[in-house]
Amino acid sequence: MLKKSIRIQQGLSLIELMVAMVVGLLIIAAAGTSYVVSSRSSRDTINAARLNMELRGAMGIMVDEIRRAGATSNIATAGVNNPFTNQAAGARTDLTATGTCLEFTYDSNGNGAVDGDEYLGFRIGNNGAIQMRTAGITNDCGSDTNENWSTLTDPNTVTVQSVGVLPYFSTTFQCLNTVNNISQNVSCNNFNFTGIPTGSVGDMLETRTVTINLGGQLVQDPAMRMQLTQQVQVRNHRVVVGTAP
């Protein structure tokens, strides 16, 4: 007679079951941590790109516009007669910076006259946005009720801030005496004529450089910050009649 062998099947022991559960939990925890890290990294990347787009986009517009300051295509109004580089009180059109505001003019339509829509500029608004002026009457950084300011950055997305104690906008000058090639790092209005012989004072050529300092943070993620600093060389030099006092 044949005998059947009987196999007794045994399940997992309690210890084996607990070990399996711990290993499974560790795998789940590792997968969850990886997902959280990946999600956070993706969010930071998107936020950084958004902040970068807002600030660099505004910076690009400002640089292009500032380089045109004082430009005129009308030969009759170029040089010392250029109305777009006038520094006279009450009729000022020249480049001027007040820390939070920068204003200038250029001949956008080529008629040689300063029109109302050629008073341009940039400022930092009370809402923390960069604003661009597209119309005005005088350079007064906002007190003119006829001025038209449009927003370049979204205050609901980015808050524009200063970089330390640096102003948002500042201007440096260099004045060159075209006869004797003496230059000074001042506006031509402040040129020191001491030591220059009488009769050797020619027209003065003034170069302007604007420094822009921008900081910004995301409204929904204040820890995401960015700083930009750029110097802009104004292409159109200011010509001043060099008359010694």
LUMPADREN-290398 format. One record per residue: residue in three letters; y, z, x of N, C-alpha, C, CB in turn. Coordinates in nm, 2 decimals. Glycine has a CB too. Layout:
! LUMPADREN-290398
ala,Y,Z,X,Y,Z,X,Y,Z,X,Y,Z,X
...
This chain:
! LUMPADREN-290398
met,-0.12,0.00,0.09,0.00,0.00,0.00,0.12,0.00,0.09,0.00,0.12,-0.10
leu,0.21,-0.09,0.05,0.34,-0.10,0.13,0.43,0.01,0.08,0.40,-0.24,0.11
lys,0.50,0.06,0.18,0.59,0.17,0.15,0.74,0.11,0.17,0.57,0.29,0.25
lys,0.82,0.14,0.07,0.96,0.10,0.08,1.04,0.20,0.16,1.02,0.08,-0.06
ser,1.12,0.15,0.25,1.21,0.24,0.33,1.33,0.26,0.24,1.25,0.18,0.47
ile,1.37,0.38,0.23,1.49,0.42,0.15,1.60,0.45,0.24,1.46,0.54,0.05
arg,1.72,0.38,0.23,1.84,0.41,0.30,1.93,0.49,0.22,1.90,0.28,0.36
ile,1.98,0.59,0.28,2.07,0.67,0.21,2.21,0.64,0.26,2.05,0.83,0.23
gln,2.30,0.58,0.17,2.44,0.54,0.20,2.53,0.67,0.19,2.49,0.43,0.11
gln,2.60,0.68,0.30,2.69,0.80,0.31,2.84,0.75,0.31,2.67,0.88,0.43
gly,2.93,0.81,0.23,3.07,0.77,0.23,3.14,0.83,0.35,3.14,0.82,0.10
leu,3.28,0.81,0.35,3.36,0.86,0.46,3.37,1.01,0.45,3.49,0.79,0.46
ser,3.37,1.07,0.57,3.39,1.21,0.56,3.54,1.24,0.54,3.35,1.27,0.70
leu,3.57,1.36,0.50,3.71,1.40,0.48,3.80,1.37,0.60,3.72,1.54,0.43
ile,3.75,1.40,0.71,3.83,1.39,0.83,3.86,1.24,0.86,3.76,1.44,0.96
glu,3.76,1.15,0.84,3.78,1.01,0.86,3.88,0.95,0.75,3.65,0.94,0.84
leu,3.87,1.00,0.63,3.96,0.96,0.53,4.10,1.00,0.56,3.92,1.02,0.39
met,4.12,1.12,0.61,4.26,1.17,0.65,4.31,1.09,0.77,4.25,1.32,0.68
val,4.23,1.06,0.86,4.27,0.98,0.98,4.32,0.84,0.93,4.16,0.96,1.08
ala,4.24,0.78,0.84,4.27,0.65,0.79,4.40,0.65,0.71,4.16,0.59,0.70
met,4.43,0.75,0.64,4.55,0.77,0.56,4.67,0.78,0.66,4.54,0.89,0.47
val,4.65,0.86,0.76,4.76,0.88,0.86,4.80,0.75,0.93,4.72,0.99,0.96
val,4.69,0.67,0.97,4.72,0.54,1.03,4.79,0.45,0.94,4.58,0.48,1.08
gly,4.75,0.45,0.81,4.81,0.36,0.71,4.96,0.40,0.69,4.74,0.37,0.58
leu,4.98,0.53,0.69,5.12,0.58,0.67,5.21,0.54,0.79,5.13,0.73,0.65
leu,5.15,0.55,0.91,5.23,0.51,1.03,5.26,0.36,1.03,5.14,0.55,1.16
ile,5.17,0.28,0.98,5.19,0.14,0.98,5.30,0.11,0.87,5.06,0.06,0.94
ile,5.30,0.18,0.76,5.40,0.16,0.65,5.53,0.20,0.70,5.36,0.23,0.53
ala,5.54,0.32,0.77,5.66,0.37,0.83,5.72,0.28,0.93,5.64,0.51,0.89
ala,5.64,0.22,1.02,5.69,0.13,1.12,5.74,0.00,1.05,5.57,0.09,1.22
ala,5.67,-0.05,0.95,5.72,-0.17,0.88,5.86,-0.14,0.81,5.62,-0.21,0.78
gly,5.87,-0.02,0.75,5.99,0.02,0.68,6.11,0.03,0.78,5.97,0.15,0.60
thr,6.08,0.10,0.90,6.18,0.11,1.00,6.23,-0.02,1.05,6.13,0.20,1.11
ser,6.14,-0.11,1.07,6.17,-0.24,1.12,6.26,-0.32,1.02,6.04,-0.32,1.15
tyr,6.22,-0.30,0.89,6.30,-0.37,0.79,6.45,-0.31,0.78,6.24,-0.35,0.65
val,6.46,-0.18,0.79,6.59,-0.12,0.79,6.67,-0.16,0.91,6.58,0.04,0.79
val,6.62,-0.16,1.03,6.69,-0.20,1.15,6.73,-0.35,1.14,6.60,-0.18,1.27
ser,6.64,-0.43,1.09,6.67,-0.57,1.07,6.78,-0.60,0.97,6.55,-0.65,1.04
ser,6.77,-0.52,0.86,6.87,-0.53,0.75,7.01,-0.49,0.80,6.83,-0.46,0.63
arg,7.01,-0.38,0.88,7.14,-0.32,0.93,7.20,-0.42,1.03,7.12,-0.18,0.99
ser,7.11,-0.48,1.12,7.16,-0.57,1.22,7.22,-0.69,1.15,7.04,-0.61,1.31
ser,7.15,-0.74,1.05,7.20,-0.86,0.97,7.34,-0.83,0.91,7.10,-0.91,0.87
arg,7.35,-0.71,0.85,7.47,-0.67,0.79,7.58,-0.66,0.89,7.46,-0.53,0.72
asp,7.56,-0.60,1.01,7.66,-0.59,1.11,7.70,-0.73,1.16,7.61,-0.50,1.23
thr,7.60,-0.82,1.17,7.64,-0.95,1.22,7.73,-1.02,1.12,7.51,-1.03,1.24
ile,7.70,-1.01,0.99,7.78,-1.07,0.89,7.92,-1.01,0.89,7.71,-1.05,0.75
asn,7.93,-0.88,0.90,8.06,-0.81,0.90,8.14,-0.85,1.02,8.04,-0.66,0.89
ala,8.07,-0.86,1.13,8.15,-0.89,1.26,8.20,-1.04,1.24,8.05,-0.88,1.38
ala,8.12,-1.13,1.19,8.16,-1.26,1.17,8.28,-1.27,1.07,8.04,-1.35,1.12
arg,8.27,-1.19,0.96,8.38,-1.19,0.87,8.51,-1.14,0.93,8.34,-1.10,0.75
leu,8.50,-1.03,1.01,8.62,-0.98,1.07,8.68,-1.08,1.17,8.59,-0.85,1.14
asn,8.59,-1.14,1.25,8.62,-1.24,1.35,8.69,-1.36,1.29,8.50,-1.28,1.43
met,8.64,-1.41,1.17,8.69,-1.52,1.11,8.83,-1.49,1.05,8.60,-1.56,0.99
glu,8.85,-1.37,1.00,8.99,-1.34,0.94,9.09,-1.33,1.05,8.98,-1.20,0.87
leu,9.06,-1.26,1.16,9.16,-1.24,1.27,9.18,-1.36,1.35,9.12,-1.12,1.36
arg,9.08,-1.43,1.39,9.09,-1.54,1.48,9.15,-1.66,1.40,8.96,-1.58,1.54
gly,9.12,-1.67,1.27,9.18,-1.77,1.19,9.33,-1.76,1.18,9.12,-1.78,1.05
ala,9.37,-1.63,1.16,9.52,-1.60,1.15,9.58,-1.62,1.28,9.54,-1.46,1.10
met,9.52,-1.58,1.39,9.57,-1.60,1.53,9.59,-1.75,1.56,9.48,-1.53,1.63
gly,9.50,-1.83,1.52,9.51,-1.97,1.55,9.63,-2.03,1.48,9.38,-2.04,1.51
ile,9.65,-2.00,1.35,9.77,-2.05,1.28,9.90,-2.00,1.35,9.76,-2.00,1.13
met,9.90,-1.87,1.38,10.03,-1.82,1.44,10.06,-1.89,1.58,10.01,-1.67,1.47
val,9.95,-1.91,1.66,9.97,-1.97,1.79,10.03,-2.11,1.77,9.84,-1.98,1.87
asp,9.97,-2.19,1.69,10.02,-2.33,1.67,10.16,-2.33,1.62,9.92,-2.40,1.56
glu,10.20,-2.24,1.53,10.33,-2.25,1.47,10.43,-2.20,1.58,10.34,-2.16,1.35
ile,10.40,-2.09,1.65,10.50,-2.03,1.74,10.53,-2.13,1.85,10.44,-1.90,1.80
arg,10.43,-2.21,1.90,10.45,-2.31,2.00,10.56,-2.41,1.96,10.32,-2.38,2.03
arg,10.58,-2.43,1.83,10.68,-2.53,1.78,10.82,-2.47,1.77,10.63,-2.59,1.65
ala,10.84,-2.35,1.79,10.97,-2.28,1.77,11.08,-2.36,1.85,10.96,-2.14,1.82
gly,11.19,-2.38,1.78,11.30,-2.45,1.84,11.29,-2.60,1.85,11.32,-2.39,1.97
ala,11.18,-2.66,1.81,11.16,-2.80,1.82,11.25,-2.88,1.73,11.02,-2.84,1.80
thr,11.31,-2.99,1.77,11.38,-3.08,1.69,11.36,-3.22,1.74,11.53,-3.05,1.69
ser,11.33,-3.32,1.66,11.31,-3.46,1.69,11.43,-3.54,1.69,11.20,-3.52,1.60
asn,11.55,-3.48,1.65,11.67,-3.55,1.65,11.75,-3.53,1.78,11.76,-3.49,1.53
ile,11.76,-3.64,1.86,11.82,-3.64,1.99,11.96,-3.58,1.98,11.82,-3.78,2.05
ala,12.04,-3.61,1.88,12.17,-3.56,1.87,12.19,-3.41,1.86,12.24,-3.62,1.75
thr,12.08,-3.34,1.82,12.09,-3.20,1.81,12.00,-3.13,1.91,12.04,-3.16,1.67
ala,11.95,-3.20,2.01,11.87,-3.14,2.12,11.97,-3.08,2.22,11.78,-3.25,2.18
gly,11.90,-3.01,2.32,11.98,-2.95,2.42,12.07,-2.83,2.37,12.07,-3.05,2.49
val,12.19,-2.82,2.43,12.28,-2.71,2.39,12.32,-2.71,2.25,12.40,-2.71,2.49
asn,12.31,-2.82,2.18,12.35,-2.83,2.04,12.24,-2.81,1.94,12.42,-2.97,2.01
asn,12.13,-2.77,1.99,12.01,-2.75,1.91,12.04,-2.63,1.81,11.89,-2.72,1.99
pro,12.05,-2.66,1.68,12.07,-2.55,1.58,11.95,-2.46,1.56,12.11,-2.61,1.45
phe,11.83,-2.51,1.61,11.71,-2.43,1.59,11.69,-2.32,1.70,11.59,-2.52,1.58
thr,11.79,-2.31,1.79,11.78,-2.21,1.89,11.91,-2.13,1.90,11.75,-2.27,2.03
asn,11.98,-2.12,1.78,12.11,-2.06,1.78,12.09,-1.90,1.78,12.18,-2.10,1.65
gln,12.16,-1.83,1.86,12.15,-1.69,1.87,12.28,-1.62,1.82,12.12,-1.64,2.01
ala,12.37,-1.70,1.76,12.49,-1.64,1.71,12.47,-1.55,1.59,12.59,-1.75,1.67
ala,12.54,-1.43,1.59,12.53,-1.34,1.48,12.57,-1.41,1.35,12.61,-1.21,1.50
gly,12.49,-1.38,1.24,12.52,-1.44,1.11,12.46,-1.58,1.09,12.67,-1.44,1.09
ala,12.42,-1.65,1.20,12.37,-1.78,1.19,12.25,-1.79,1.28,12.47,-1.89,1.22
arg,12.18,-1.68,1.30,12.07,-1.68,1.40,11.95,-1.76,1.35,12.03,-1.54,1.43
thr,11.90,-1.85,1.43,11.78,-1.92,1.39,11.68,-1.91,1.51,11.81,-2.07,1.37
asp,11.72,-1.86,1.62,11.63,-1.86,1.74,11.51,-1.76,1.72,11.71,-1.82,1.86
leu,11.41,-1.77,1.80,11.30,-1.69,1.80,11.34,-1.54,1.82,11.20,-1.73,1.91
thr,11.29,-1.45,1.73,11.33,-1.31,1.74,11.21,-1.23,1.69,11.45,-1.28,1.66
ala,11.18,-1.12,1.77,11.07,-1.03,1.74,11.12,-0.89,1.72,10.96,-1.04,1.85
thr,11.07,-0.82,1.62,11.11,-0.68,1.59,10.99,-0.59,1.59,11.18,-0.68,1.46
gly,10.88,-0.63,1.65,10.76,-0.54,1.66,10.66,-0.58,1.55,10.80,-0.40,1.65
thr,10.70,-0.57,1.43,10.61,-0.60,1.32,10.64,-0.73,1.25,10.61,-0.49,1.21
cys,10.74,-0.80,1.30,10.79,-0.92,1.24,10.84,-1.02,1.35,10.90,-0.90,1.14
leu,10.80,-1.15,1.34,10.84,-1.25,1.43,10.90,-1.37,1.35,10.73,-1.30,1.52
glu,11.02,-1.41,1.38,11.08,-1.52,1.30,11.14,-1.63,1.39,11.20,-1.46,1.22
phe,11.14,-1.75,1.34,11.18,-1.87,1.42,11.20,-1.98,1.33,11.08,-1.90,1.53
thr,11.26,-2.09,1.39,11.28,-2.21,1.31,11.23,-2.33,1.39,11.43,-2.23,1.26
tyr,11.20,-2.44,1.33,11.19,-2.57,1.40,11.21,-2.68,1.29,11.05,-2.58,1.46
asp,11.24,-2.80,1.34,11.28,-2.91,1.26,11.15,-2.98,1.21,11.37,-3.01,1.34
ser,11.10,-2.94,1.10,10.97,-2.99,1.04,10.99,-3.13,0.98,10.92,-2.89,0.94
asn,11.11,-3.16,0.93,11.13,-3.29,0.87,11.21,-3.39,0.95,11.20,-3.27,0.73
gly,11.26,-3.34,1.07,11.32,-3.43,1.16,11.46,-3.47,1.13,11.24,-3.55,1.18
asn,11.53,-3.40,1.04,11.67,-3.44,1.01,11.78,-3.38,1.09,11.69,-3.41,0.86
gly,11.73,-3.29,1.18,11.83,-3.23,1.27,11.91,-3.11,1.22,11.92,-3.33,1.32
ala,11.88,-3.08,1.09,11.95,-2.97,1.03,11.85,-2.86,0.99,12.03,-3.01,0.90
val,11.90,-2.73,0.99,11.81,-2.62,0.95,11.81,-2.61,0.80,11.86,-2.49,1.02
asp,11.70,-2.65,0.74,11.68,-2.64,0.60,11.62,-2.51,0.56,11.60,-2.76,0.55
gly,11.62,-2.48,0.43,11.57,-2.35,0.38,11.43,-2.33,0.40,11.60,-2.34,0.23
asp,11.35,-2.44,0.40,11.21,-2.42,0.42,11.17,-2.43,0.57,11.13,-2.53,0.34
glu,11.26,-2.42,0.66,11.24,-2.42,0.80,11.26,-2.29,0.87,11.32,-2.53,0.87
tyr,11.29,-2.19,0.79,11.30,-2.05,0.84,11.16,-1.99,0.83,11.41,-1.96,0.76
leu,11.09,-1.99,0.94,10.95,-1.95,0.94,10.93,-1.82,1.01,10.87,-2.06,1.01
gly,10.80,-1.77,1.00,10.78,-1.64,1.07,10.65,-1.58,1.03,10.89,-1.55,1.05
phe,10.62,-1.47,1.09,10.50,-1.39,1.06,10.53,-1.24,1.06,10.38,-1.42,1.16
arg,10.47,-1.17,0.97,10.49,-1.02,0.97,10.36,-0.95,0.93,10.61,-0.99,0.88
ile,10.36,-0.82,0.95,10.25,-0.74,0.90,10.30,-0.67,0.77,10.21,-0.63,1.01
gly,10.24,-0.70,0.66,10.28,-0.64,0.53,10.24,-0.50,0.51,10.23,-0.73,0.42
asn,10.30,-0.44,0.41,10.27,-0.30,0.39,10.12,-0.28,0.34,10.36,-0.24,0.28
asn,10.06,-0.38,0.30,9.92,-0.38,0.25,9.82,-0.40,0.37,9.89,-0.48,0.14
gly,9.87,-0.41,0.49,9.79,-0.43,0.61,9.74,-0.57,0.62,9.67,-0.34,0.60
ala,9.81,-0.67,0.57,9.78,-0.81,0.58,9.88,-0.88,0.67,9.77,-0.88,0.44
ile,9.83,-0.99,0.73,9.93,-1.08,0.81,9.99,-1.17,0.71,9.85,-1.15,0.92
gln,10.12,-1.18,0.71,10.19,-1.27,0.61,10.27,-1.38,0.69,10.28,-1.19,0.52
met,10.28,-1.49,0.63,10.35,-1.61,0.69,10.47,-1.64,0.60,10.25,-1.73,0.71
arg,10.58,-1.66,0.66,10.70,-1.70,0.58,10.71,-1.85,0.58,10.83,-1.64,0.64
thr,10.73,-1.91,0.46,10.74,-2.05,0.45,10.88,-2.10,0.39,10.63,-2.10,0.35
ala,10.97,-2.00,0.37,11.10,-2.04,0.32,11.19,-1.92,0.35,11.10,-2.08,0.17
gly,11.32,-1.94,0.35,11.42,-1.84,0.37,11.56,-1.89,0.39,11.38,-1.75,0.49
ile,11.65,-1.80,0.42,11.79,-1.85,0.45,11.83,-1.80,0.59,11.88,-1.80,0.34
thr,11.80,-1.67,0.62,11.84,-1.62,0.74,11.72,-1.55,0.81,11.96,-1.52,0.73
asn,11.73,-1.52,0.94,11.63,-1.44,1.00,11.66,-1.29,0.99,11.62,-1.48,1.16
asp,11.60,-1.23,0.89,11.62,-1.09,0.87,11.49,-1.01,0.84,11.72,-1.07,0.75
cys,11.38,-1.08,0.86,11.25,-1.01,0.85,11.23,-0.95,0.71,11.24,-0.90,0.95
gly,11.26,-1.01,0.61,11.22,-0.97,0.48,11.32,-0.92,0.38,11.12,-0.86,0.49
ser,11.44,-0.90,0.42,11.54,-0.85,0.33,11.60,-0.96,0.24,11.65,-0.77,0.40
asp,11.59,-1.08,0.28,11.64,-1.19,0.20,11.55,-1.21,0.08,11.64,-1.32,0.29
thr,11.61,-1.20,-0.04,11.53,-1.21,-0.16,11.48,-1.35,-0.19,11.61,-1.17,-0.28
asn,11.54,-1.45,-0.12,11.50,-1.59,-0.13,11.38,-1.63,-0.04,11.61,-1.68,-0.11
glu,11.33,-1.53,0.04,11.22,-1.56,0.13,11.09,-1.57,0.05,11.21,-1.45,0.24
asn,11.00,-1.65,0.11,10.87,-1.67,0.05,10.77,-1.64,0.15,10.85,-1.82,-0.01
trp,10.69,-1.54,0.13,10.59,-1.49,0.22,10.45,-1.51,0.16,10.61,-1.34,0.27
ser,10.36,-1.57,0.23,10.22,-1.59,0.18,10.13,-1.51,0.27,10.18,-1.74,0.17
thr,10.01,-1.48,0.22,9.92,-1.39,0.29,9.81,-1.48,0.36,9.85,-1.30,0.19
leu,9.80,-1.45,0.49,9.70,-1.52,0.57,9.56,-1.44,0.58,9.75,-1.53,0.71
thr,9.57,-1.31,0.57,9.44,-1.24,0.57,9.43,-1.16,0.44,9.44,-1.14,0.69
asp,9.30,-1.14,0.40,9.27,-1.07,0.27,9.27,-0.92,0.29,9.13,-1.12,0.22
pro,9.37,-0.85,0.23,9.38,-0.71,0.25,9.26,-0.63,0.19,9.51,-0.65,0.19
asn,9.19,-0.70,0.10,9.07,-0.63,0.04,8.95,-0.64,0.13,9.04,-0.70,-0.09
thr,8.96,-0.73,0.24,8.85,-0.74,0.33,8.88,-0.68,0.47,8.82,-0.89,0.35
val,9.00,-0.71,0.52,9.04,-0.66,0.65,9.18,-0.59,0.65,9.05,-0.78,0.75
thr,9.19,-0.48,0.72,9.31,-0.41,0.73,9.36,-0.44,0.88,9.30,-0.26,0.71
val,9.48,-0.50,0.89,9.53,-0.53,1.02,9.60,-0.41,1.08,9.63,-0.65,1.02
gln,9.58,-0.37,1.20,9.63,-0.26,1.26,9.69,-0.29,1.40,9.52,-0.14,1.28
ser,9.77,-0.20,1.45,9.83,-0.22,1.59,9.72,-0.19,1.69,9.96,-0.14,1.60
val,9.75,-0.24,1.81,9.66,-0.21,1.92,9.73,-0.10,2.01,9.63,-0.34,2.01
gly,9.68,0.02,1.99,9.74,0.13,2.06,9.89,0.15,2.02,9.73,0.12,2.21
val,9.98,0.16,2.13,10.12,0.17,2.10,10.19,0.04,2.12,10.18,0.27,2.20
leu,10.11,-0.07,2.14,10.17,-0.20,2.16,10.23,-0.26,2.03,10.07,-0.30,2.22
pro,10.34,-0.33,2.04,10.39,-0.39,1.91,10.30,-0.51,1.88,10.54,-0.44,1.93
tyr,10.31,-0.55,1.75,10.23,-0.67,1.71,10.29,-0.79,1.77,10.24,-0.68,1.55
phe,10.42,-0.80,1.78,10.49,-0.92,1.84,10.59,-0.87,1.94,10.56,-1.00,1.73
ser,10.59,-0.93,2.05,10.70,-0.91,2.16,10.73,-1.04,2.23,10.65,-0.80,2.25
thr,10.85,-1.04,2.29,10.89,-1.17,2.35,10.94,-1.13,2.49,11.00,-1.24,2.27
thr,10.91,-1.22,2.59,10.96,-1.21,2.72,11.03,-1.34,2.75,10.85,-1.18,2.83
phe,11.13,-1.33,2.84,11.21,-1.45,2.87,11.22,-1.47,3.02,11.36,-1.43,2.82
gln,11.25,-1.59,3.06,11.29,-1.63,3.19,11.41,-1.73,3.18,11.17,-1.68,3.28
cys,11.51,-1.70,3.26,11.63,-1.79,3.25,11.65,-1.85,3.39,11.76,-1.71,3.21
leu,11.67,-1.98,3.39,11.68,-2.06,3.52,11.82,-2.13,3.52,11.57,-2.16,3.53
asn,11.89,-2.10,3.63,12.01,-2.18,3.65,11.98,-2.31,3.71,12.11,-2.10,3.74
thr,12.00,-2.42,3.63,11.96,-2.55,3.67,12.03,-2.61,3.79,11.97,-2.64,3.56
val,12.14,-2.55,3.84,12.21,-2.60,3.95,12.16,-2.54,4.08,12.36,-2.57,3.94
asn,12.15,-2.41,4.09,12.11,-2.35,4.21,11.96,-2.29,4.21,12.20,-2.23,4.25
asn,11.89,-2.32,4.09,11.75,-2.28,4.08,11.73,-2.13,4.09,11.67,-2.35,4.18
ile,11.83,-2.05,4.06,11.81,-1.91,4.06,11.76,-1.87,3.92,11.95,-1.83,4.09
ser,11.65,-1.79,3.91,11.59,-1.75,3.79,11.58,-1.60,3.78,11.45,-1.81,3.77
gln,11.59,-1.55,3.65,11.58,-1.41,3.63,11.50,-1.39,3.50,11.73,-1.35,3.60
asn,11.42,-1.28,3.50,11.33,-1.25,3.39,11.41,-1.19,3.28,11.21,-1.17,3.44
val,11.51,-1.25,3.23,11.59,-1.20,3.12,11.62,-1.32,3.03,11.72,-1.13,3.17
ser,11.67,-1.29,2.91,11.73,-1.39,2.82,11.86,-1.45,2.89,11.76,-1.34,2.68
cys,11.89,-1.57,2.87,12.00,-1.63,2.93,12.13,-1.56,2.89,12.01,-1.78,2.90
asn,12.13,-1.50,2.77,12.25,-1.42,2.73,12.27,-1.30,2.81,12.23,-1.38,2.58
asn,12.17,-1.26,2.89,12.18,-1.14,2.97,12.18,-1.18,3.12,12.07,-1.04,2.94
phe,12.20,-1.30,3.15,12.19,-1.35,3.29,12.30,-1.28,3.38,12.20,-1.50,3.30
asn,12.26,-1.24,3.50,12.36,-1.17,3.59,12.41,-1.28,3.68,12.29,-1.06,3.66
phe,12.54,-1.31,3.67,12.60,-1.41,3.75,12.66,-1.36,3.88,12.72,-1.48,3.67
thr,12.63,-1.23,3.91,12.68,-1.17,4.04,12.62,-1.25,4.16,12.65,-1.03,4.04
gly,12.71,-1.29,4.25,12.66,-1.36,4.37,12.65,-1.51,4.36,12.53,-1.31,4.41
ile,12.67,-1.56,4.24,12.66,-1.71,4.22,12.80,-1.77,4.24,12.61,-1.75,4.07
pro,12.82,-1.86,4.34,12.95,-1.91,4.37,13.01,-1.98,4.25,12.94,-2.01,4.49
thr,13.15,-1.97,4.24,13.22,-2.03,4.13,13.20,-2.19,4.14,13.37,-2.00,4.14
gly,13.18,-2.25,4.03,13.16,-2.39,4.02,13.01,-2.43,4.04,13.24,-2.46,4.13
ser,12.92,-2.34,4.07,12.78,-2.38,4.09,12.70,-2.33,3.97,12.73,-2.32,4.22
val,12.76,-2.29,3.86,12.69,-2.25,3.74,12.67,-2.37,3.65,12.77,-2.13,3.67
gly,12.54,-2.41,3.64,12.51,-2.52,3.55,12.45,-2.47,3.42,12.42,-2.62,3.62
asp,12.40,-2.56,3.34,12.33,-2.52,3.22,12.21,-2.43,3.25,12.29,-2.65,3.14
met,12.18,-2.34,3.16,12.08,-2.25,3.18,11.96,-2.29,3.10,12.12,-2.10,3.15
leu,11.84,-2.28,3.15,11.72,-2.31,3.08,11.64,-2.19,3.06,11.63,-2.42,3.16
glu,11.61,-2.16,2.93,11.55,-2.03,2.89,11.41,-2.06,2.84,11.63,-1.95,2.79
thr,11.31,-2.00,2.90,11.17,-2.01,2.85,11.13,-1.89,2.78,11.07,-2.04,2.97
arg,11.05,-1.90,2.68,11.01,-1.78,2.59,10.86,-1.77,2.59,11.07,-1.79,2.45
thr,10.81,-1.65,2.60,10.67,-1.63,2.58,10.65,-1.52,2.48,10.60,-1.59,2.72
val,10.57,-1.54,2.38,10.54,-1.44,2.27,10.40,-1.38,2.30,10.55,-1.51,2.13
thr,10.39,-1.25,2.29,10.27,-1.18,2.30,10.23,-1.13,2.17,10.27,-1.07,2.41
ile,10.11,-1.16,2.12,10.06,-1.12,1.99,9.95,-1.02,2.01,10.01,-1.24,1.90
asn,9.96,-0.90,1.96,9.86,-0.79,1.97,9.81,-0.76,1.82,9.91,-0.67,2.04
leu,9.68,-0.79,1.80,9.63,-0.77,1.67,9.50,-0.68,1.68,9.59,-0.90,1.60
gly,9.49,-0.58,1.59,9.37,-0.50,1.57,9.34,-0.51,1.42,9.39,-0.36,1.62
gly,9.21,-0.49,1.39,9.17,-0.50,1.26,9.04,-0.43,1.23,9.16,-0.64,1.21
gln,9.02,-0.38,1.11,8.89,-0.32,1.07,8.86,-0.36,0.93,8.90,-0.17,1.08
leu,8.73,-0.37,0.90,8.68,-0.40,0.77,8.71,-0.29,0.67,8.53,-0.44,0.77
val,8.75,-0.32,0.55,8.78,-0.22,0.45,8.65,-0.15,0.41,8.85,-0.29,0.33
gln,8.54,-0.22,0.39,8.42,-0.16,0.35,8.34,-0.10,0.46,8.33,-0.26,0.28
asp,8.37,-0.13,0.59,8.30,-0.07,0.70,8.40,-0.05,0.81,8.19,-0.17,0.75
pro,8.48,0.06,0.80,8.59,0.09,0.90,8.54,0.10,1.04,8.66,0.22,0.86
ala,8.41,0.13,1.06,8.36,0.13,1.20,8.36,0.00,1.27,8.22,0.19,1.20
met,8.36,-0.11,1.19,8.36,-0.25,1.24,8.51,-0.28,1.28,8.30,-0.35,1.14
arg,8.54,-0.28,1.41,8.67,-0.31,1.45,8.68,-0.42,1.55,8.73,-0.18,1.52
met,8.80,-0.48,1.57,8.82,-0.59,1.66,8.96,-0.59,1.71,8.78,-0.72,1.59
gln,8.98,-0.63,1.83,9.12,-0.64,1.89,9.14,-0.78,1.96,9.14,-0.52,1.99
leu,9.25,-0.83,1.93,9.29,-0.96,1.99,9.43,-0.95,2.05,9.28,-1.08,1.89
thr,9.44,-1.01,2.17,9.57,-1.02,2.24,9.58,-1.16,2.29,9.59,-0.91,2.35
gln,9.70,-1.22,2.27,9.72,-1.36,2.32,9.86,-1.38,2.35,9.67,-1.46,2.21
gln,9.89,-1.45,2.46,10.02,-1.49,2.49,10.04,-1.64,2.46,10.05,-1.47,2.64
val,10.16,-1.67,2.40,10.19,-1.80,2.35,10.32,-1.85,2.42,10.21,-1.81,2.20
gln,10.31,-1.96,2.50,10.42,-2.02,2.56,10.49,-2.11,2.47,10.38,-2.09,2.69
val,10.62,-2.08,2.43,10.69,-2.17,2.35,10.72,-2.30,2.42,10.83,-2.10,2.29
arg,10.69,-2.41,2.36,10.70,-2.54,2.44,10.84,-2.59,2.45,10.62,-2.64,2.37
asn,10.93,-2.55,2.36,11.07,-2.60,2.35,11.16,-2.50,2.41,11.11,-2.64,2.21
his,11.21,-2.53,2.53,11.30,-2.43,2.60,11.44,-2.43,2.54,11.31,-2.47,2.75
arg,11.50,-2.32,2.55,11.64,-2.31,2.50,11.74,-2.34,2.61,11.66,-2.16,2.44
val,11.83,-2.43,2.58,11.93,-2.47,2.67,12.06,-2.40,2.64,11.95,-2.63,2.67
val,12.12,-2.34,2.74,12.25,-2.26,2.72,12.35,-2.31,2.82,12.22,-2.11,2.74
val,12.47,-2.33,2.78,12.58,-2.36,2.87,12.60,-2.25,2.96,12.71,-2.40,2.79
gly,12.60,-2.28,3.09,12.61,-2.17,3.19,12.75,-2.15,3.24,12.53,-2.21,3.32
thr,12.82,-2.07,3.16,12.96,-2.04,3.19,12.97,-1.89,3.24,13.05,-2.06,3.07
ala,13.00,-1.87,3.37,13.01,-1.74,3.42,13.13,-1.66,3.36,13.02,-1.74,3.58
pro,13.11,-1.53,3.34,13.23,-1.46,3.29,13.34,-1.44,3.39,13.18,-1.32,3.25
